Amino acid sequence: MSEVPEPQEIRTVACVGAGVIGGGWVAHFLARGFRVRAWDPAPDAEEKLRRLVDGAWPALTELGLAEGASPESLVVLPTLAEAVEGAGFVQESAPEDLELKRTLLADIDAVTAPEVIIASSTSGFPMTDMATAAENPGRLVVGHPFNPPYLIPLVEVVGGEKTERWVVEQASAFYRHVGKSVITMDRELPGFIANRLQEALWREALHMVAEGEATVEQIDTAITDGPGLRWPVHGPCLTFHLAGGEGGMAHMLDHFGPSLERRGPG
Ligand SMILES: NC(=O)c1ccc[n+]([C@@H]2O[C@H](COP(=O)([O-])OP(=O)(O)OC[C@H]3O[C@@H](n4cnc5c(N)ncnc54)[C@H](O)[C@@H]3O)[C@@H](O)[C@H]2O)c1
């Protein structure tokens, strides 16, 4: 096996699957000055992909492009094997279908140079379940982005049972190098972290609507004009720490804990 490339040595990324998320990754990597090789089996994929990149480019330009960044650094290849040729990192963003991911990740693994990490954008499948058909599951890792990946910084990185530890570390380092905010998880968790939190809120919203406790409009306003304004600055834990005044989280829990317990679930 050739030497594993350091994140800063990688100049070319392969994007497999170029829809909403794959296209968003393509735009992000292009804006960071990478050469991007894409493959997607849909007949109109290239046209759609170039439209997505063109649509994103004004915002990316305003945010600041890396030196030499250009949409012309994108090449769309007719086969998977050609797309991964010479790539230093592979990002898979095919449809969320477990069987499809299993087969596709095994196919990518079969045609990609052995020292290259292969990351999946999956929104929720554990890599342990997706890696079962691949010959080299050690280099497969989840790199879960948020839509659109060229604007929302977060990527959650997590390996499967067979993913090698250095792959999780190296993928995290690569995403950081390309300007992402990275959470490196040390265990597989359904929904990872951010979706798990979003879904908890969403479940409560559905419950309140179903019970007639709040309207859809009230729920949206409750977030957009309330805690939603705080969340870009600090997350729920820091928010509640500040709500405790000088006593911080400890005072907050002493003060509100009993009433939270009384309210109970549901
Ligand atoms: N949409 C989101 O908000 C979001 C957010 C984070 C992660 N994801 C994940 O990203 C992945 C892609 O989702 P999306 O929203 O971009 O879907 P999408 O339907 O927009 O794009 C999927 C693309 O994959 C292509 N494709 C179909 N079969 C393929 C194959 N065998 N090999 C390669 N490509 C194939 C399709 O032609 C299409 O262009 C999924 O795993 C999804 O869970 C989505």
The ligand as an ORCA input file, in Angstrom:
! r2SCAN-3c Opt
* xyz 0 1
  N     -30.837     15.844      1.567
  C     -30.354     16.059      2.779
  O     -30.765     17.004      3.486
  C     -29.246     15.180      3.331
  C     -28.476     15.662      4.398
  C     -27.399     14.890      4.864
  C     -27.126     13.654      4.278
  N     -27.915     13.196      3.252
  C     -27.573     11.892      2.661
  O     -26.908     12.133      1.430
  C     -27.155     11.034      0.545
  C     -27.715     11.571     -0.754
  O     -28.943     12.214     -0.498
  P     -29.507     13.348     -1.467
  O     -30.465     14.127     -0.656
  O     -28.387     14.036     -2.150
  O     -30.301     12.468     -2.536
  P     -30.582     12.818     -4.087
  O     -31.688     11.935     -4.498
  O     -30.700     14.288     -4.296
  O     -29.229     12.361     -4.817
  C     -28.842     11.026     -4.945
  C     -28.026     10.916     -6.230
  O     -27.477      9.608     -6.300
  C     -27.564      9.152     -7.644
  N     -27.529      7.695     -7.661
  C     -28.558      6.804     -7.808
  N     -28.067      5.547     -7.762
  C     -26.724      5.653     -7.591
  C     -25.676      4.711     -7.488
  N     -25.909      3.411     -7.527
  N     -24.416      5.161     -7.340
  C     -24.142      6.495     -7.278
  N     -25.102      7.436     -7.365
  C     -26.373      7.012     -7.512
  C     -28.864      9.734     -8.156
  O     -28.848      9.796     -9.589
  C     -28.874     11.111     -7.510
  O     -28.261     12.102     -8.327
  C     -28.103     10.092      1.285
  O     -27.356      9.086      1.918
  C     -28.753     11.006      2.312
  O     -29.211     10.319      3.438
  C     -28.966     13.938      2.752
*
